[in-house]
Each structure stands twice: as C-alpha cells, then as structure tokens.
Amino acid sequence: MAPRILLARHGQTEWSLSGRHTGRTDVPLLDQGRAAAKLLGERLHRAPWSGLEGVEVRTSPLARARETCELAGFGDRARDWSALLEWDYGAYEGRTSEEIAAERPGWVIWRDGVPRGETLAQLSARADEVVAWARGGDRDVLLFAHGHILRSIAARWLGLDVSFAARIRLDPTSLSVLGWAYGDPAIDRWNDTGHLG
C-alpha cells in the first residue's frame, strides 16, 4: 500500500481567530475549537475512515494540537513530534500580517520570511523530514499540527518549493489528505471542513 498523510489542523484559538501569528506560543483552544475537534473525531470514527485502524498518529507537542488530537479520539495512539511544531515566527510572533505589512509594505511570509525566527529553508527541511518518514512505511499516517507547517508538508509532498504553501489555505480543524495519482504525489482532499456543518 502506498502511504498517505492525513492532516488535521488544530481547532480555533484566540490568536488564530484574530489572525495573530502563533508559532511556539502555547495558546489554548477556544470552546469552539474544542467542539470542532470532537466533530472531527466523530467524522474520522465513521465510514469511510472507521477509526483509521493501523494508522500511525503523530502530534505537535503544543497544547492546541495535542488537545485537538485527544478530543478527536486519537490521544492514546499519538506520539509528540517536535518536527510538527509550528513555524518559529521570531520577531513576528503574536503579530498580524496587517501589522507587519504596515512596517514592511508588500511583505509576504512565504517569500520574505521572518526576522530572528526559522528560515524558509529550515521550515522546508522539517517538512522534508516528515514527508520522508511518512513515505518510509506501508501504513497511513495522521498528523495533528498547525496551519503553516501542514501547508509546508503538503508543498514538499508534491515536490514543490515550500513557497507553494502560500497558495493553499488551511482552516482550523480541517481535514486534508495527501496521496497518490498515477504513481505521483497528489492532493486527494484539501481543507475539508464538512464535519463542521
């Protein structure tokens, strides 16, 4: 069996709701984020997923991802993995894109990066580590993590530069699946929030 990666972004937090860059700050889920995580879990435990028996589960160690994983019903099967931490935004941690662009007109994180944080090359290398691990087995994997690292993993799964992630939006508590088409890496499902109603 060719392995697939199922991507679950964590539920809504106060900072994700307000558009603040939330890298390594351990912001908790809002009540609506917790409710959405339970709905995601209900979906993954119904057909066609049926609890994903045999899937290998990894989560970012940050509370918002770990709690989403637990509320979705996969906490007992998950292992924390620092490769799934969100982008280290350095000096831009906690700031919105609008605030940053007011100081740096035309700034785009996927092109211009962040000062005193993780470089695009470092982010890409972490995404490559995850992709190599996922492809290294004959089982599917389920990852609970954050918007920018999951988008980076998708870009690198496809063999594209990490900057491609700018073109693929990812909402809180969404489900995405990276798989194969005609032997090549493909996106099977993206930013699916159907379980949220």
Secondary structure as GFF3:
##gff-version 3
##sequence-region A 1 197
A	DSSP	beta_strand	5	9	.	.	.	ID=ss1
A	DSSP	alpha_helix	14	18	.	.	.	ID=ss2
A	DSSP	alpha_helix	31	44	.	.	.	ID=ss3
A	DSSP	beta_strand	56	59	.	.	.	ID=ss4
A	DSSP	alpha_helix	63	71	.	.	.	ID=ss5
A	DSSP	three_ten_helix	75	77	.	.	.	ID=ss6
A	DSSP	beta_strand	78	80	.	.	.	ID=ss7
A	DSSP	three_ten_helix	82	84	.	.	.	ID=ss8
A	DSSP	three_ten_helix	90	92	.	.	.	ID=ss9
A	DSSP	alpha_helix	97	103	.	.	.	ID=ss10
A	DSSP	alpha_helix	109	112	.	.	.	ID=ss11
A	DSSP	alpha_helix	120	135	.	.	.	ID=ss12
A	DSSP	beta_strand	141	145	.	.	.	ID=ss13
A	DSSP	alpha_helix	147	157	.	.	.	ID=ss14
A	DSSP	three_ten_helix	162	167	.	.	.	ID=ss15
A	DSSP	beta_strand	175	181	.	.	.	ID=ss16
A	DSSP	beta_strand	184	192	.	.	.	ID=ss17
A	DSSP	three_ten_helix	194	196	.	.	.	ID=ss18
###
